[in-house]
Amino acid sequence: MSVDKTVIGARIQCIRKEKQLRQKDVAEALKLTDQYISKIERGGTAMTISQLSDIADFLGVDLYDLIGGANKGSPDYKKSEMLLLYEGATPRQREKILAHAKIVVAD
């Protein structure tokens, strides 16, 4: 399994916002800077498993869910996953996602 730091960063940001936390809140709890948290959320830096584990613990999510993307603790996890899929897709893939979604919704 390939781990994409940009996708993980986006998940961290999404979960943080769902919990109405600021980057500063996460940074202070983990003894990091808010600039570093920002860099993580943008996918601008690699993280160690220890750092990911600390972030997952602070956000109250399972580490596997953070890496794998199944943030089932969130009421909007399916929406978050769809947005992450869409954002990571090429323009051609986005057209296909939209076409399939329209078919499913019309059903």
NUZAKE-404469 format. One line per field, with one value per atom (N, C-alpha, C): residue number from 0; z, x, y; atom name. Coordinates in steps of 0.001 Angstrom, whole numbers. Atoms other than C-alpha are relative to their C-alpha. Layout:
<nodes>
kenu <- (NUM / ...)
z <- (Z / ...)
x <- (X / ...)
y <- (Y / ...)
filum <- (CA / ...)
</nodes>
This chain:
<nodes>
kenu <- (0 / 0 / 0 / 1 / 1 / 1 / 2 / 2 / 2 / 3 / 3 / 3 / 4 / 4 / 4 / 5 / 5 / 5 / 6 / 6 / 6 / 7 / 7 / 7 / 8 / 8 / 8 / 9 / 9 / 9 / 10 / 10 / 10 / 11 / 11 / 11 / 12 / 12 / 12 / 13 / 13 / 13 / 14 / 14 / 14 / 15 / 15 / 15 / 16 / 16 / 16 / 17 / 17 / 17 / 18 / 18 / 18 / 19 / 19 / 19 / 20 / 20 / 20 / 21 / 21 / 21 / 22 / 22 / 22 / 23 / 23 / 23 / 24 / 24 / 24 / 25 / 25 / 25 / 26 / 26 / 26 / 27 / 27 / 27 / 28 / 28 / 28 / 29 / 29 / 29 / 30 / 30 / 30 / 31 / 31 / 31 / 32 / 32 / 32 / 33 / 33 / 33 / 34 / 34 / 34 / 35 / 35 / 35 / 36 / 36 / 36 / 37 / 37 / 37 / 38 / 38 / 38 / 39 / 39 / 39 / 40 / 40 / 40 / 41 / 41 / 41 / 42 / 42 / 42 / 43 / 43 / 43 / 44 / 44 / 44 / 45 / 45 / 45 / 46 / 46 / 46 / 47 / 47 / 47 / 48 / 48 / 48 / 49 / 49 / 49 / 50 / 50 / 50 / 51 / 51 / 51 / 52 / 52 / 52 / 53 / 53 / 53 / 54 / 54 / 54 / 55 / 55 / 55 / 56 / 56 / 56 / 57 / 57 / 57 / 58 / 58 / 58 / 59 / 59 / 59 / 60 / 60 / 60 / 61 / 61 / 61 / 62 / 62 / 62 / 63 / 63 / 63 / 64 / 64 / 64 / 65 / 65 / 65 / 66 / 66 / 66 / 67 / 67 / 67 / 68 / 68 / 68 / 69 / 69 / 69 / 70 / 70 / 70 / 71 / 71 / 71 / 72 / 72 / 72 / 73 / 73 / 73 / 74 / 74 / 74 / 75 / 75 / 75 / 76 / 76 / 76 / 77 / 77 / 77 / 78 / 78 / 78 / 79 / 79 / 79 / 80 / 80 / 80 / 81 / 81 / 81 / 82 / 82 / 82 / 83 / 83 / 83 / 84 / 84 / 84 / 85 / 85 / 85 / 86 / 86 / 86 / 87 / 87 / 87 / 88 / 88 / 88 / 89 / 89 / 89 / 90 / 90 / 90 / 91 / 91 / 91 / 92 / 92 / 92 / 93 / 93 / 93 / 94 / 94 / 94 / 95 / 95 / 95 / 96 / 96 / 96 / 97 / 97 / 97 / 98 / 98 / 98 / 99 / 99 / 99 / 100 / 100 / 100 / 101 / 101 / 101 / 102 / 102 / 102 / 103 / 103 / 103 / 104 / 104 / 104 / 105 / 105 / 105 / 106 / 106 / 106)
z <- (0 / 0 / 0 / 87 / -1002 / 889 / -898 / 1508 / -597 / 592 / 69 / 1106 / -1085 / 2530 / -248 / 301 / 717 / 413 / -365 / 1210 / 1519 / -1462 / 4849 / 611 / -491 / 5415 / -151 / 225 / 3907 / 983 / -994 / 6187 / 1371 / -1291 / 9211 / 69 / 25 / 8203 / 109 / -7 / 7582 / 1392 / -1341 / 10947 / 1001 / -912 / 12744 / -110 / 202 / 11207 / 491 / -496 / 11964 / 1517 / -1470 / 15599 / 473 / -282 / 15401 / 775 / -598 / 16322 / -956 / 794 / 15130 / -143 / 138 / 13855 / 1266 / -1223 / 16925 / 1139 / -1044 / 19190 / -129 / 249 / 17584 / 317 / -203 / 17621 / 1483 / -1433 / 21295 / 715 / -654 / 22328 / -301 / 420 / 20413 / 111 / -159 / 21255 / -1334 / 1332 / 17614 / -304 / 391 / 15788 / -907 / 886 / 13995 / -1467 / 1361 / 10890 / -451 / 323 / 11041 / -269 / 218 / 11354 / -1360 / 1307 / 8342 / -1119 / 994 / 6384 / -135 / 18 / 7357 / -776 / 639 / 6251 / -1499 / 1428 / 2883 / -698 / 578 / 2371 / -316 / 279 / 2439 / 774 / -765 / 4830 / 308 / -383 / 5600 / 1520 / -1438 / 9043 / 408 / -528 / 11197 / 489 / -552 / 12405 / 1389 / -1341 / 15894 / -51 / 136 / 14781 / -440 / 453 / 12914 / 1133 / -1133 / 15967 / 1014 / -938 / 18203 / -522 / 604 / 15797 / 58 / -33 / 15518 / 1419 / -1393 / 19317 / 415 / -384 / 19790 / -667 / 723 / 17137 / 335 / -410 / 18624 / -1116 / 1088 / 15510 / 23 / 103 / 14830 / -1021 / 917 / 13197 / -1368 / 1273 / 10523 / -787 / 679 / 9737 / -572 / 478 / 9425 / -1254 / 1155 / 7022 / -1125 / 1003 / 5266 / -467 / 432 / 5143 / 461 / -436 / 6849 / 1340 / -1230 / 9433 / 402 / -287 / 10545 / 1242 / -1174 / 13746 / -356 / 455 / 11718 / -666 / 656 / 10686 / -1507 / 1413 / 7320 / -666 / 539 / 6641 / -1468 / 1416 / 3317 / -879 / 743 / 2145 / -74 / -33 / 3212 / -952 / 877 / 1368 / -1469 / 1377 / -1788 / -431 / 326 / -1671 / -205 / 157 / -1199 / -1312 / 1275 / -4133 / -1162 / 1075 / -6305 / -112 / 17 / -5297 / -530 / 455 / -6059 / -1422 / 1334 / -9437 / -1096 / 1180 / -12853 / -549 / 591 / -14878 / -677 / 663 / -16900 / 1030 / -1057 / -13728 / 682 / -612 / -12275 / -839 / 887 / -15330 / 207 / -210 / -14773 / 1364 / -1340 / -11045 / -39 / 87 / -11799 / -784 / 815 / -14517 / 791 / -788 / -12222 / 1159 / -1108 / -9338 / -473 / 547 / -11527 / -259 / 261 / -12513 / 1314 / -1288 / -8889 / 639 / -624 / -7672 / -743 / 787 / -10498 / 209 / -172 / -9600 / 1019)
x <- (847 / 0 / 887 / -729 / 1360 / -692 / 549 / 919 / 282 / -112 / 276 / -99 / -12 / 1283 / -966 / 958 / -953 / -1411 / 1324 / -4033 / -127 / 39 / -3161 / -106 / 77 / -2596 / -1394 / 1367 / -5992 / -970 / 856 / -7599 / 178 / -265 / -5907 / -729 / 664 / -7187 / -1518 / 1450 / -10704 / -486 / 388 / -10891 / 152 / -239 / -9398 / -1130 / 1071 / -11996 / -1353 / 1247 / -14853 / -90 / -46 / -13756 / 156 / -84 / -13587 / 1263 / -1302 / -9920 / 815 / -917 / -7329 / 1318 / -1324 / -3915 / 810 / -717 / -2582 / -352 / 423 / -4624 / 751 / -704 / -3078 / 1480 / -1426 / 399 / 361 / -291 / 261 / -100 / 191 / -1044 / 1147 / -1053 / 1740 / 1395 / -1284 / 4474 / 711 / -501 / 4908 / -388 / 430 / 4501 / -1223 / 1158 / 1313 / 446 / -534 / 3469 / 300 / -295 / 4559 / -1295 / 1298 / 941 / -554 / 439 / 91 / 727 / -806 / 2920 / -450 / 509 / 1642 / -1308 / 1318 / -1892 / 80 / -191 / -625 / 762 / -771 / 1385 / 1427 / -1325 / 4607 / 1127 / -1044 / 6455 / -406 / 261 / 6774 / -115 / 190 / 5704 / 450 / -342 / 6950 / -1279 / 1151 / 4585 / -323 / 204 / 5074 / -787 / 720 / 3935 / -1444 / 1362 / 958 / -828 / 694 / 46 / -410 / 312 / 224 / -1138 / 1057 / -1943 / -1329 / 1223 / -4476 / -569 / 451 / -4633 / -635 / 535 / -5137 / -1353 / 1254 / -7871 / -1079 / 972 / -9525 / -406 / 279 / -9274 / 1043 / -913 / -7660 / 1092 / -1118 / -4225 / -266 / 295 / -5285 / -1030 / 1012 / -8338 / 608 / -656 / -6142 / 816 / -822 / -3791 / -865 / 832 / -6440 / -1185 / 1050 / -9063 / -1404 / 1355 / -12031 / -294 / 278 / -12752 / -1459 / 1376 / -15888 / -561 / 473 / -16075 / -692 / 597 / -17172 / -1340 / 1292 / -20800 / 75 / -133 / -19600 / 1175 / -1204 / -16804 / -138 / 172 / -18283 / 143 / -135 / -18551 / 1467 / -1420 / -14958 / 795 / -717 / -13742 / -290 / 337 / -15624 / 750 / -723 / -14102 / 1489 / -1409 / -10618 / 252 / -133 / -11133 / -65 / 189 / -12363 / 1203 / -1125 / -9563 / 1272 / -1196 / -6933 / -98 / 222 / -8400 / 494 / -350 / -7268 / -1281 / 1220 / -9661 / -885 / 778 / -10711 / -707 / 606 / -11315 / -1133 / 1060 / -13349 / -1272 / 1165 / -15628 / -715 / 589 / -16160 / -692 / 609 / -16819 / -1344 / 1233 / -19425 / -1070 / 961 / -21077 / -577 / 490 / -21302 / -881 / 800 / -22614 / -1384 / 1309 / -25386 / -873 / 754 / -26399 / -530 / 391 / -26475 / -1105 / 990 / -28432 / -1341 / 1229 / -30973 / -743 / 581 / -31619 / -1090)
y <- (-1182 / 0 / 1238 / -1260 / 3385 / 1035 / -1012 / 6199 / 1370 / -1326 / 9663 / 1045 / -973 / 12388 / 1157 / -1062 / 14899 / -417 / 511 / 12729 / -99 / 99 / 12032 / 1389 / -1378 / 15742 / 574 / -479 / 16519 / -650 / 676 / 13912 / 630 / -634 / 15455 / 1337 / -1307 / 18879 / -146 / 213 / 17585 / -398 / 449 / 15803 / 1141 / -1129 / 18810 / 1017 / -983 / 21127 / -532 / 595 / 18704 / 103 / -84 / 18826 / 1438 / -1432 / 22628 / 365 / -292 / 22708 / 862 / -800 / 25189 / -767 / 602 / 24190 / 252 / -359 / 25960 / -956 / 938 / 23640 / -1332 / 1255 / 20563 / 171 / -260 / 22088 / 67 / -131 / 23017 / -1336 / 1297 / 19599 / -957 / 921 / 17850 / 593 / -701 / 20357 / 202 / -323 / 21338 / 1446 / -1344 / 24631 / -99 / 6 / 25586 / 45 / 9 / 26178 / -1435 / 1398 / 22539 / -774 / 646 / 21375 / 413 / -483 / 23546 / -737 / 701 / 21931 / -1459 / 1376 / 18460 / -53 / 9 / 19319 / 273 / -270 / 20584 / -1116 / 1089 / 17405 / 405 / -534 / 19397 / -627 / 664 / 17136 / -1437 / 1388 / 13466 / -67 / 168 / 12268 / -1396 / 1318 / 9445 / -677 / 732 / 6745 / 528 / -540 / 8154 / 1314 / -1266 / 11612 / -247 / 316 / 10156 / -586 / 606 / 8110 / 1067 / -1087 / 11196 / 865 / -816 / 13181 / -749 / 810 / 10345 / -56 / 50 / 10010 / 1324 / -1302 / 13740 / 266 / -244 / 13855 / -1036 / 1012 / 10757 / -947 / 940 / 8611 / -1110 / 1132 / 5263 / 324 / -259 / 5470 / -619 / 649 / 2975 / 801 / -809 / 5102 / 1276 / -1216 / 8188 / -295 / 364 / 6424 / -551 / 658 / 4346 / 806 / -905 / 7045 / -298 / 334 / 5409 / 658 / -735 / 8095 / -210 / 381 / 6295 / 664 / -725 / 8303 / 1302 / -1252 / 11284 / -276 / 199 / 11644 / 257 / -334 / 12976 / -706 / 621 / 10483 / -370 / 358 / 9341 / 1236 / -1251 / 12926 / 408 / -347 / 13565 / -877 / 916 / 10486 / 306 / -360 / 11492 / 1251 / -1234 / 14958 / -268 / 338 / 13509 / -742 / 701 / 11159 / 979 / -976 / 14004 / 930 / -933 / 16369 / -651 / 699 / 13734 / -536 / 556 / 12839 / 947 / -791 / 13981 / 626 / -571 / 16166 / -1050 / 1056 / 13113 / -883 / 811 / 11081 / 766 / -805 / 13946 / -38 / 102 / 13854 / -1329 / 1329 / 10125 / -88 / 7 / 10589 / 712 / -778 / 13242 / -758 / 753 / 11127 / -1168 / 1127 / 8102 / 469 / -527 / 10182 / 395 / -397 / 11573 / -1228 / 1233 / 8034 / -571 / 550 / 6883 / 842 / -893 / 9922 / -69 / 74 / 9607 / -1312 / 1337 / 5952 / -20)
filum <- (N / CA / C / N / CA / C / N / CA / C / N / CA / C / N / CA / C / N / CA / C / N / CA / C / N / CA / C / N / CA / C / N / CA / C / N / CA / C / N / CA / C / N / CA / C / N / CA / C / N / CA / C / N / CA / C / N / CA / C / N / CA / C / N / CA / C / N / CA / C / N / CA / C / N / CA / C / N / CA / C / N / CA / C / N / CA / C / N / CA / C / N / CA / C / N / CA / C / N / CA / C / N / CA / C / N / CA / C / N / CA / C / N / CA / C / N / CA / C / N / CA / C / N / CA / C / N / CA / C / N / CA / C / N / CA / C / N / CA / C / N / CA / C / N / CA / C / N / CA / C / N / CA / C / N / CA / C / N / CA / C / N / CA / C / N / CA / C / N / CA / C / N / CA / C / N / CA / C / N / CA / C / N / CA / C / N / CA / C / N / CA / C / N / CA / C / N / CA / C / N / CA / C / N / CA / C / N / CA / C / N / CA / C / N / CA / C / N / CA / C / N / CA / C / N / CA / C / N / CA / C / N / CA / C / N / CA / C / N / CA / C / N / CA / C / N / CA / C / N / CA / C / N / CA / C / N / CA / C / N / CA / C / N / CA / C / N / CA / C / N / CA / C / N / CA / C / N / CA / C / N / CA / C / N / CA / C / N / CA / C / N / CA / C / N / CA / C / N / CA / C / N / CA / C / N / CA / C / N / CA / C / N / CA / C / N / CA / C / N / CA / C / N / CA / C / N / CA / C / N / CA / C / N / CA / C / N / CA / C / N / CA / C / N / CA / C / N / CA / C / N / CA / C / N / CA / C / N / CA / C / N / CA / C / N / CA / C / N / CA / C / N / CA / C)
</nodes>
